């Protein structure tokens, strides 16, 4: 392997971390917090999570958010926590990045998949930081 190949690998893998973090945040936020088109994400969440209200769920004709969620299975536990969901959402995104690097950029990548493990955790951490910033700016 040439020295130039190592520099190209570094640039492609590590410089794509902000973009991958944004993608992971968006996908995780859609799954955990949004209803989605035709309420598809809401239906997915309701199939694995039971919303629990203390008191009445509708006050003055407005449905208020649940007080907490009771997961029905392991998928429900993952989707009830943004942090947990970001780890699992970032895994296929990172694997897709690794396949793109392998087939499109450098077919002779030896250490790229090891560094993709760090990108996996780093993109999850980036998504969590973006979500915390969003919560702080929206006063949630």
C-alpha positions, 0 to 999 in steps of 0.5 A, a space after each residue: 500500500 502506498 503512502 498516498 493511499 493512507 492519506 486518501 483513506 484518512 480524508 475519505 473516512 474521517 472527513 465524512 464523519 460530520 456528514 455521517 453524523 448529520 445523516 444518523 441524527 436525521 434518521 434517528 430523530 425521524 424514528 424516535 420523535 417524528 410521526 412521519 408521512 402517513 404517520 408511518 414512524 408513529 405506527 412503528 413506535 406504537 407497535 413496540 412502545 405503549 404510551 402511558 399518561 397520568 390523568 387524561 391524555 386529552 385536555 381541552 381538546 388537545 392531546 398532550 404528550 405521554 408522561 412516559 413510554 412502556 417498551 413492549 420488546 427490545 426494539 421498543 427499548 431502543 426506540 424509546 431512547 435517542 441515545 440507544 437508537 443512534 448507536 443502532 441507526 449509525 451501524 448500517 449507515 457506517 457499513 454503507 459508508 465502508 462499502 462505498 469506500 471499498 467499492 468506489 474509492 479504494 478497493 485495497 483498504 486494509 485498515 479502513 474497516 477498523 477505523 470505521 468502527 470508530 466512525 460508527 461510535 463517532 457518528 452516534 456521538 455526533 448525532 447525540 451532540 446535535 440532538 442535545 444542541 437542538 434540545 438546548 436551542 428549543 428549550 426542551 
